[in-house]
Amino acid sequence: MLDIAIQAAQEAGHFLKESVGKVKNVEMKKGEERNLVSEIDKGSEAKIIKMIKGHFPSHGILAEESGGSSLTEEYRWIIDPLDGTTNFLHGVPIYCVTIAIEHRGIVIAGVTYDPNLDELFTAEKGGGAYLNGNKLKVSRASEMINSLFVTGFPYDIENNPDHPAEHFANFLTATQGLRRLGSAALDLAYVACGRFDGFWEVALNPWDMAAGVLFVNEAGGKVTDFKGSPMNIYRKLILATNGLLHQAALNILAKPY
């Protein structure tokens, strides 16, 4: 299954890269004026699903653009065919394809492919995380003031109840620096490989983070919600760190607004 996920992610990633500047139709998703989708997102997703269904016709699918199937299926593929759509549409080369495989509610494998850097992140539960075949390890930063964190902002930032702007301000004064790349899947992959020391966000979907959560855990990091409880990819709030900074980051998220 991981081999098929890799093939699907790479094929879709090459399609994305070849499609830069060729978008003909951009739509806003219903009720979300900043959340864009194009025929390229949909075309990438169709390629991925076709390949999966060709090999595993009985498996379920949960995909960003076409929706999902029942949670009762033994195997389910969780797909984001283009994470970083806004970047892609503006010609910013920070976007990826990300696919995870869930078995009875537990993510057992994941792939994230960045076609611009030709970087392939992979992981199997209990088998470690890898970048182009090299094993990943989270960073060793142990002080917030020496750390580099990354985050993203929700499309409903004006009225989101989880205070994304306030959290940003609190982290800004506590860390060495903050970044906002525009792709949660790459943010998590970069935590797993030590480029970032931590990541938080307030409004993610399962397809944004399923593979990335596995990467961070398999690379020796820690992923929870904002209260420190075990992460559930079907909830919105996520904190992922190298582990050494986790409690300090939780303390920042607990600060008053």
Wavefront OBJ file of the C-alpha trace (Angstrom):
o trace
v 0.000 0.000 0.000
v 2.826 2.424 0.772
v 4.338 1.782 -2.653
v 1.033 2.668 -4.322
v 0.708 5.767 -2.147
v 4.185 6.855 -3.237
v 3.404 6.265 -6.919
v 0.117 8.148 -6.637
v 1.670 11.107 -4.796
v 4.529 11.417 -7.266
v 2.284 11.171 -10.318
v -0.057 13.792 -8.885
v 2.865 15.991 -7.832
v 4.333 15.979 -11.331
v 0.891 16.870 -12.694
v 0.728 19.838 -10.298
v 4.151 21.129 -11.254
v 3.360 20.866 -14.963
v 0.082 22.730 -14.379
v 1.520 25.874 -12.773
v 0.229 28.902 -14.668
v -2.296 26.830 -16.629
v -5.295 27.115 -14.317
v -8.492 27.984 -16.167
v -11.134 27.939 -13.449
v -10.879 28.967 -9.795
v -13.815 28.737 -7.420
v -14.406 29.635 -3.796
v -15.592 26.793 -1.619
v -19.093 27.315 -0.269
v -19.113 29.682 2.692
v -15.317 30.151 2.677
v -14.276 33.169 0.645
v -10.513 32.535 1.050
v -10.662 28.773 0.462
v -10.016 28.269 -3.245
v -10.242 25.222 -5.475
v -9.391 24.761 -9.141
v -9.680 22.092 -11.791
v -6.060 21.230 -10.981
v -6.950 20.216 -7.393
v -9.750 18.071 -8.767
v -7.609 16.579 -11.529
v -4.862 15.663 -9.075
v -7.371 14.008 -6.765
v -8.923 12.027 -9.629
v -5.513 10.633 -10.595
v -4.800 9.552 -7.025
v -8.179 7.904 -6.491
v -8.014 6.108 -9.840
v -4.681 4.547 -8.925
v -5.820 3.536 -5.442
v -9.076 2.035 -6.654
v -7.219 0.162 -9.402
v -5.238 -1.716 -6.762
v -7.558 -1.675 -3.737
v -11.153 -1.382 -4.989
v -12.692 -2.235 -1.606
v -10.806 0.440 0.346
v -12.499 3.616 1.496
v -11.516 7.142 0.477
v -11.602 10.426 2.387
v -10.466 13.193 0.041
v -10.558 16.962 0.346
v -12.443 17.711 -2.861
v -14.717 14.690 -3.328
v -15.550 13.908 0.283
v -15.406 10.551 1.972
v -16.797 7.209 2.843
v -17.876 5.456 6.009
v -15.618 5.285 9.038
v -16.493 1.590 9.309
v -14.247 0.503 6.433
v -11.194 -1.494 7.454
v -8.826 0.536 5.264
v -9.284 4.162 4.323
v -7.069 6.462 2.279
v -6.969 10.095 3.406
v -5.991 12.404 0.547
v -5.099 16.042 -0.003
v -4.332 16.323 -3.728
v -2.922 19.846 -3.410
v -2.013 21.184 0.013
v -1.106 24.818 -0.511
v -3.642 25.738 -3.190
v -3.309 29.490 -2.615
v 0.477 29.258 -3.024
v 0.020 27.171 -6.175
v -2.411 29.631 -7.726
v -0.021 32.523 -7.070
v 2.980 30.650 -8.456
v 4.629 30.248 -5.045
v 6.486 26.901 -5.124
v 5.407 25.722 -1.663
v 2.751 23.044 -2.076
v 2.547 19.262 -2.000
v 0.495 16.107 -2.311
v -0.173 14.192 0.891
v -1.748 10.751 1.377
v -2.274 8.673 4.509
v -3.560 5.143 4.986
v -5.807 4.401 7.934
v -6.492 0.882 9.273
v -9.415 0.546 11.640
v -9.117 4.182 12.661
v -5.323 4.240 13.086
v -2.999 5.872 10.553
v -0.470 3.201 9.580
v 1.359 4.846 6.664
v 1.798 8.247 5.079
v 3.390 10.024 2.139
v 3.958 13.705 1.416
v 5.571 14.681 -1.879
v 6.938 18.127 -2.723
v 7.407 18.187 -6.514
v 9.343 21.452 -6.522
v 12.174 20.117 -4.343
v 11.575 16.479 -5.328
v 11.319 15.633 -1.631
v 9.431 12.482 -0.674
v 8.511 12.068 2.995
v 7.317 8.584 3.975
v 6.497 6.690 7.147
v 5.005 3.447 8.364
v 3.729 3.095 11.912
v 6.523 1.591 14.000
v 8.966 1.733 11.116
v 10.326 5.271 11.294
v 9.957 8.292 9.015
v 12.126 9.026 5.989
v 13.006 11.772 3.533
v 14.163 10.384 0.180
v 15.204 7.220 1.992
v 17.102 8.921 4.829
v 15.741 8.392 8.331
v 14.283 11.447 10.024
v 14.888 12.763 13.514
v 13.338 15.796 15.143
v 15.507 18.690 16.319
v 17.232 18.882 19.704
v 16.306 22.486 20.531
v 15.413 22.708 24.213
v 14.790 26.426 24.752
v 11.912 28.326 23.201
v 14.055 31.408 22.613
v 16.292 29.312 20.343
v 13.417 27.693 18.463
v 11.847 28.203 15.059
v 8.097 27.528 14.977
v 5.634 27.521 12.113
v 1.881 27.947 11.930
v -1.000 28.633 9.587
v -4.114 30.750 9.739
v -7.702 29.587 9.243
v -9.839 30.895 6.404
v -12.286 32.323 8.972
v -9.600 34.178 10.906
v -11.900 37.125 11.685
v -14.362 35.051 13.705
v -12.517 31.839 14.526
v -13.147 31.110 18.234
v -9.697 29.622 18.920
v -7.712 32.887 18.831
v -5.186 32.239 16.032
v -3.878 35.826 15.961
v -3.441 35.950 19.733
v -1.525 32.660 19.749
v 0.684 34.008 16.984
v 1.511 37.101 19.016
v 2.342 35.013 22.084
v 4.678 32.700 20.139
v 6.255 35.646 18.352
v 7.705 37.015 21.573
v 8.699 33.600 22.954
v 10.623 32.118 20.011
v 13.601 32.951 17.836
v 11.281 33.192 14.887
v 7.962 32.190 13.308
v 7.133 31.156 9.777
v 3.909 30.751 7.807
v 4.472 28.599 4.687
v 0.879 27.960 3.644
v 1.027 24.153 3.673
v 0.300 22.340 6.932
v 1.426 19.032 5.447
v 4.879 20.457 4.718
v 4.960 22.207 8.105
v 4.568 18.849 9.841
v 7.081 17.148 7.568
v 9.574 19.908 8.368
v 9.068 19.387 12.107
v 9.773 15.688 11.578
v 13.040 16.386 9.764
v 14.195 19.065 12.218
v 13.827 22.144 10.023
v 11.212 23.463 12.419
v 11.106 22.831 16.152
v 7.330 23.038 16.405
v 4.018 23.706 14.682
v 0.526 24.583 15.851
v -2.710 25.361 14.096
v -6.351 25.841 15.074
v -8.442 24.654 12.122
v -7.070 21.668 10.241
v -8.839 18.803 8.505
v -7.765 15.143 8.591
v -6.248 15.289 5.097
v -4.065 18.242 6.100
v -2.325 16.406 8.915
v -2.847 12.623 8.839
v 0.484 11.791 7.202
v 2.357 14.584 8.963
v 1.279 13.503 12.445
v 2.687 10.059 11.699
v 5.960 11.591 10.457
v 6.476 13.595 13.643
v 5.670 10.681 15.932
v 7.918 8.303 14.001
v 10.755 10.848 14.015
v 10.695 11.047 17.826
v 8.531 14.126 18.268
v 5.260 14.666 20.083
v 1.787 15.584 18.815
v -1.201 16.530 20.973
v -4.122 18.899 21.100
v -3.775 22.247 22.888
v -4.475 20.629 26.256
v -1.778 17.986 25.889
v -4.246 15.167 25.193
v -3.451 12.559 22.511
v -3.949 13.861 18.990
v -7.064 12.945 17.044
v -6.862 13.867 13.354
v -10.637 14.378 13.281
v -10.349 17.336 15.640
v -9.129 20.762 14.622
v -6.443 21.782 17.135
v -2.901 20.464 16.807
v 0.469 21.049 18.449
v 3.484 19.155 17.092
v 6.984 19.650 18.500
v 10.328 17.927 18.933
v 9.073 16.827 22.356
v 11.616 18.828 24.307
v 9.645 22.025 23.748
v 6.192 20.559 24.057
v 5.301 21.643 27.570
v 6.656 25.142 26.973
v 4.533 25.402 23.830
v 1.466 24.163 25.699
v 2.095 26.865 28.301
v 2.093 29.499 25.574
v -1.140 28.167 24.108
v -2.686 28.379 27.598
v -1.828 32.063 28.016
v -4.730 34.513 28.358
v -5.621 36.608 25.337
l 1 2 3 4 5 6 7 8 9 10 11 12 13 14 15 16 17 18 19 20 21 22 23 24 25 26 27 28 29 30 31 32 33 34 35 36 37 38 39 40 41 42 43 44 45 46 47 48 49 50 51 52 53 54 55 56 57 58 59 60 61 62 63 64 65 66 67 68 69 70 71 72 73 74 75 76 77 78 79 80 81 82 83 84 85 86 87 88 89 90 91 92 93 94 95 96 97 98 99 100 101 102 103 104 105 106 107 108 109 110 111 112 113 114 115 116 117 118 119 120 121 122 123 124 125 126 127 128 129 130 131 132 133 134 135 136 137 138 139 140 141 142 143 144 145 146 147 148 149 150 151 152 153 154 155 156 157 158 159 160 161 162 163 164 165 166 167 168 169 170 171 172 173 174 175 176 177 178 179 180 181 182 183 184 185 186 187 188 189 190 191 192 193 194 195 196 197 198 199 200 201 202 203 204 205 206 207 208 209 210 211 212 213 214 215 216 217 218 219 220 221 222 223 224 225 226 227 228 229 230 231 232 233 234 235 236 237 238 239 240 241 242 243 244 245 246 247 248 249 250 251 252 253 254 255 256 257
